[in-house]
Structure formats: C-alpha cells, structure tokens
C-alpha cells in the first residue's frame, strides 16, 4: 500500500484531518474514563450482601406513648410472636439495622486493651438466636447464638459488652489472618468478647465505606428503645402477601405505633435498589453518553469523508482510467482513515490518562487500567473504519469516464 | 444585507438536509447535557441565604485528646459539645448566636383515628429565627427567657400548620409532640434554604423540604429528645446525659456584621480555646471560623457525582463543537465555486465571512432550541431520580437565556474556521475550474 501519496494528499486537507483526529482523541479520552466509571459502579452494586434477599422484608417500627425498658422488651416479644405465627412467615427477629439500609452503628475492635490504633472497624448488628435462620446467613465455623446468650440492653448503656460475638469471615480474616478466629477474644470498646462463630458474608449498612463493605459483627443483644427494625423471612412465593399482612397484624395487635408511610415496610430488593440508586443512575448515564458520543464521532467521519470523496471524483476517475482497481480506491480511503485514526488515538491515549490523573486528584477515583485505553483505542479505530466504509465504497464505484469529463 | 445572508444560509442549509440535521442534533445534545448538569450544579452549590450569608459564621473548637494532634494542621470537628456551645452563646460576642441540633419529632394529631407520624425537627435557641431571617406567617419566635425557663413552646412550619390546622392561625393552640403538649408561638411561611446549611453535619439531609418543627433546645432536651448525630471522643458514662458527656452534638452559628467584628470574634475564639487548655478541659488550641459559603465548600455538600457529570457534559459539548466545525468546513469548501462567483461579482472577503458566520449562527440557534428541549427532558429525568434534591431540578429563566448564549457562542466559535477558510479562497482558480 502506498502510504506516501496518502500523506501528501492529507497535507492539502490539514484542517479536516486535524478535526477528525481531535474528535477521535476527545471521544477516546471520555469514553475510556466513562467505561471505567461504569465498571467501578457495576462492581460495587453487584457485590453480594450474604443474605437470602429474595425472601426478606423489613418493618420499621416506633412506639408511641410512655414506656420503660421492660415494657419495650415485652412489646417486642409480643410483636415477634405475632409475626412468627403469621401465615407465610418462616422466621423473624428484631434488630437495630440491616445491610445496605444506610443507617447503623459502627465500632472499633482492638486485639489488646492498651493498643492505641484499633485493629479493625466493624458494623454492629443486634441479633438473637433467630438471626442466622431469618437472614439466611451461612455459618462457616463455630456455633450460632443460643437463646440463653441473648441479653436485653437499654438505651442508657452506651457501652455494650457482649460475652460472645459472631463475626463475618472478612472481619475474622482481617483480625486473625493466620489463625482460627473461633475461640479468640477481642476488645469491643473496653470489654473482652469471645468469637463463637464466623458467618460467610454479611454486608455493612453502608455502601462504599473505606474500611470494607463486609466487616460486620453480630452481638447477642435485644436493644430496648422506642424504635426497632423487624426483619421477616417469608416462605417462597409469599413476600407480597406478607408485605401487606404483617403491618396489619402488628396494628391489630397494638395501635400505639408508627410504621412510616415511606420505607416503613420494604422488601430487601427495594432496600438494595435504594442503596445503589445513585451508582446505577451514574452507570446508565455514562453508558448513554458513550453511545451518543460514538455515534456523533462516526457521523462526523462519514460527513467529512463524503465531502472528500465528492471533491476528488475527478482524481479518482483518473486513477481508475490509469488502471487502479475498485479495491485500490477502497483501500486508499480506508488507509487514509486508519492513518488519521491512529494519530487521533495516540493523542487520545495521552488525553485519557491525563483526564484520569486529574480525576484521581479531584474525585475519589482509582487509576485507569491500561486495558480500558487499549480496548477503547481498538474500538475507535474499528468505528472509524466502519464509518468510512460507505463513502469509500461510493468512491470505488466512480467510473473511469469521470476523468474525461471537464466538470 | 443581513436579510440576504439569512436567505442564502437557509437555502444552503436546506440543500443538504442530512448534514444540517446532524449538526443541529449534535450541538443540541451537547447543549442539552451541559444545561442539565449545570442547572443541577447551580442548584446544589447555590447560596442558601443570599442576603445574609456573608455575615453568618460557623465557629469550631476542638475538645479531642492530644493523640494525633499536629498544631496548625488538625481540623477541628464539625460539631460542638454542650458546655462549649453554651459558653459561646453566653459570651454574646456576635450580633446573634444560636446553637442547634436535629431530631425527630413524633407528632400525635388531635383528630380521632389519625395515626401518629414523624417530622424533621430542630432543637435550637431563641436567636435562630432573627439570625436566619426566617419569615413568619403568624406569631414569632421565642425569647431567651423562654429558653432559660424551659418553656414548652414551639414554632411550626407552614406545611405542618396546613396539615394539622388546615392553614388557620394556630398561634396559642397546642400540639402533642413526643407525648408532651407544646404551645405554638409562631408559624413560618415556606422556608427551606437549599442546601439546608444549618443541618450540614448534624445528621440530616442537605437538600429538600424544610424542617417541620422548631423547639427550644433546653425544653426538648429535658423532654429526652435526642440529637440525630452524636460523636463521642472519650468513654461515655451516661449517654442519656449528653450535657455532661464527652460528646459533640451541637452546631453553633454566629452573626458578625463587619470584618472588624469577625477579627474580634476569631481572637475571642482563640482565647477561649487557650483558656480551656489552661483549665485542662482542652488539649488542642486550633479553632476555625468559616463563613457560610466557606463552610459549605469545606464540607463538600455538592455530591462528587454531580461535579463529575458537569465536567463530563462540558467534554461532550466540546466534542460536539469540534464535530460541527468539521461538518461546517466540509459544507463550505464544497461551495468553493459559489464563493468564487460571488467574489468575482464584487463581494468582499468580509461579506463572505459574515455570510458563513450567519449560517453557523442559524445552526447554533436551532441547536439551542432543540437543546432546550433536551435539557427539559434531562431535568425531567433528574426529577424522577431518588436524590433528595430531585424535586428542585427546574430550568429557571436565567438558565433559559444562558442556553441560547451557550448555543450561539458554541456555533459561532465552530463557524470561525470554516468562514475564514471560505473568505480567503482565491476566486480565479474556482472560476477556472468551472
């Protein structure tokens, strides 16, 4: 293929060549970074929570009227009995928070009492002997809480000191990377607790926390305050029915309560959708922008190349008359576009990396993987070849007779 | 002459409909995306109290332990302990000063069969209303004496008044909050600063509707109402007694009317921190006194995603403009012969240049109109997002005008190169070729 005549011809179309190259470069820079953001967000929102999500329902309940801690305890016990008896309900328990709900309690853990920096940060979930079976958590070592492990805790006691705790595998591995976690002791605030069990996975209530999304601790306490979360596991196929019947049953049992209209009764699917709404929105937006940008760039290439073909009809006719085949003409325009595309892609790679570096300093962004840049570069070169195909085919169909015409 | 250019431009645009549509559509998409994201960005980073924000300041002191402290480099915490907040309030060094915390108020309507519900509430002190210029529909705020006497008074928002009392003047009536009766002393008009600056870092949302209930701080605390956010920096003996616990849970605002007053207050704050260190209560002497907008900037209330989207939209617009330059260039070079004829018949270079700029301008205006449509569509999409600012996303008049300025500038910038190329074309070769 003769590259030299193409370069000579391009020198006569400096402005158009530079414009296509710049457009390809800018598109590459934005599309690479957008794809990278999409990848990050999708990784984020496809993390498993560790729960049997399809069958879970959460009810937020607040008591109305004066009551003391003892009264809260018995109100809660009655509610749980009511819920567990409801048709379609497999199990239920009461807690302060559930994974992905956005609000909860976190504490730091220490291996030694006098340690200055904590060993790990953890989410605290109030639990009882029904928690594992309700949430569908998988116990990978040790044992579950027994009914006699569960203690009441009033709001006055800010310092909780559980004798026994269950932790997630992520937290166990962080605290004891080399040894078995079950049977070990850790300091929660200033008190020693023994790890009696390890569950495979349970996400924290927060999305995107720096200390890890799965460092959770279950404590055997019933929190006696005016507000609580009931978590219900339904039998297969029953979530919709229980979603309606459960609040009715609670109100029938005792009217002095508030179950908020918004987010008061939610399936876990809704909780998950809310938690990741902004991530999902961002990924969709980035996807739409990529598609539109690629379309605009392709259209721009089609437009400019069509113009060049129209302008050079006479020269094409001369070449055809002098013996060039249709294939020669076709490959001329394809090669021309490839050369411009490569120029644009080289500039674009630099721009993409520069843009990413700037975003790393301005936003919480990771460094762009080079694979994205390479994949983007190949995609844009292919896009250019695809866009130029139609005008190039039209050029190849120019008849040699054109050479003899004066106009 | 302008009319003639207009006619020429329209004729030329009509001749190549596909290319024209492509240019207008690309420009419109870029402008639509830019205006959508800019509207959201402006909404989120706006001044919540334009007439007052320069005079409102957020003092901060640091009661944390010596551990991890680097003098002059450690930022004080966002919240304040009760003793510090009360000391600053009692010093009366500002024109107005108030301490505040957010809470949830459980409201039991008097109507039979109405279920109780929760509303966003603020526990604060008397100066809150005068300092933030809250507009009253009925009645007024409470006094400092009411604060000290723990009077069971309350100011409610207009929307709560509509809900409970059908919008009637409810001053003097009572409302049942968290199992206690409070007498209503004031009803606000619609008041919802965006962002809700006084709630930033107090544990509530930053945008959206205003608060429903405003209660005297000491009264609410004596009724055991708890703040939304509590941060403790040492072991807590009794979490219910927040007034003495080593916990931060209050935000303090002061109004300072002149630069001299600000300097005096900062000196007072530094002196206060040093005095507390001398007393053994504090270990750190750093203080901070940011004004309202500075405070919002430091706390980064505008979500990162929104800024990212705005940057992305500008990149998008840039690509659309480059695209338009390329297409306009192709269009105008294709008409070399026409230009040659016009030049030969006496048109000056300036006239050719103007003619092509008019054409670019028309593309820009068409792009602007369509871009406005896209922007409305984009904002419609944002209003259906679950974000707390969603319902506020509307195109305002200045953004409407701005759309056309952006469209016109973008298209004229895109038109300069093609128009210049057209105007410097030598007429003779073009005519010879014909």
Boltz contact constraints between the chains, C-beta under 6 A:
constraints:
  - contact:
      token1: [A, 15]
      token2: [B, 329]
      max_distance: 6.0
  - contact:
      token1: [A, 19]
      token2: [B, 325]
      max_distance: 6.0
  - contact:
      token1: [A, 19]
      token2: [B, 326]
      max_distance: 6.0
  - contact:
      token1: [A, 22]
      token2: [B, 322]
      max_distance: 6.0
  - contact:
      token1: [A, 23]
      token2: [B, 322]
      max_distance: 6.0
  - contact:
      token1: [A, 23]
      token2: [B, 323]
      max_distance: 6.0
  - contact:
      token1: [A, 26]
      token2: [B, 319]
      max_distance: 6.0
  - contact:
      token1: [A, 27]
      token2: [B, 319]
      max_distance: 6.0
  - contact:
      token1: [A, 30]
      token2: [B, 315]
      max_distance: 6.0
  - contact:
      token1: [A, 64]
      token2: [B, 116]
      max_distance: 6.0
  - contact:
      token1: [A, 66]
      token2: [B, 179]
      max_distance: 6.0
  - contact:
      token1: [A, 156]
      token2: [B, 240]
      max_distance: 6.0
  - contact:
      token1: [A, 158]
      token2: [B, 236]
      max_distance: 6.0
  - contact:
      token1: [A, 158]
      token2: [B, 239]
      max_distance: 6.0
  - contact:
      token1: [A, 258]
      token2: [B, 116]
      max_distance: 6.0
  - contact:
      token1: [A, 277]
      token2: [B, 386]
      max_distance: 6.0
  - contact:
      token1: [A, 281]
      token2: [B, 385]
      max_distance: 6.0
  - contact:
      token1: [A, 282]
      token2: [B, 305]
      max_distance: 6.0
  - contact:
      token1: [A, 292]
      token2: [B, 29]
      max_distance: 6.0
  - contact:
      token1: [A, 296]
      token2: [B, 26]
      max_distance: 6.0
  - contact:
      token1: [A, 296]
      token2: [B, 323]
      max_distance: 6.0
  - contact:
      token1: [A, 299]
      token2: [B, 22]
      max_distance: 6.0
  - contact:
      token1: [A, 300]
      token2: [B, 323]
      max_distance: 6.0
  - contact:
      token1: [A, 300]
      token2: [B, 326]
      max_distance: 6.0
  - contact:
      token1: [A, 303]
      token2: [B, 19]
      max_distance: 6.0
  - contact:
      token1: [A, 303]
      token2: [B, 327]
      max_distance: 6.0
  - contact:
      token1: [A, 303]
      token2: [B, 330]
      max_distance: 6.0
  - contact:
      token1: [A, 304]
      token2: [B, 326]
      max_distance: 6.0
  - contact:
      token1: [A, 304]
      token2: [B, 330]
      max_distance: 6.0
  - contact:
      token1: [A, 307]
      token2: [B, 330]
      max_distance: 6.0
  - contact:
      token1: [A, 307]
      token2: [B, 334]
      max_distance: 6.0
  - contact:
      token1: [A, 363]
      token2: [B, 304]
      max_distance: 6.0
  - contact:
      token1: [A, 363]
      token2: [B, 308]
      max_distance: 6.0
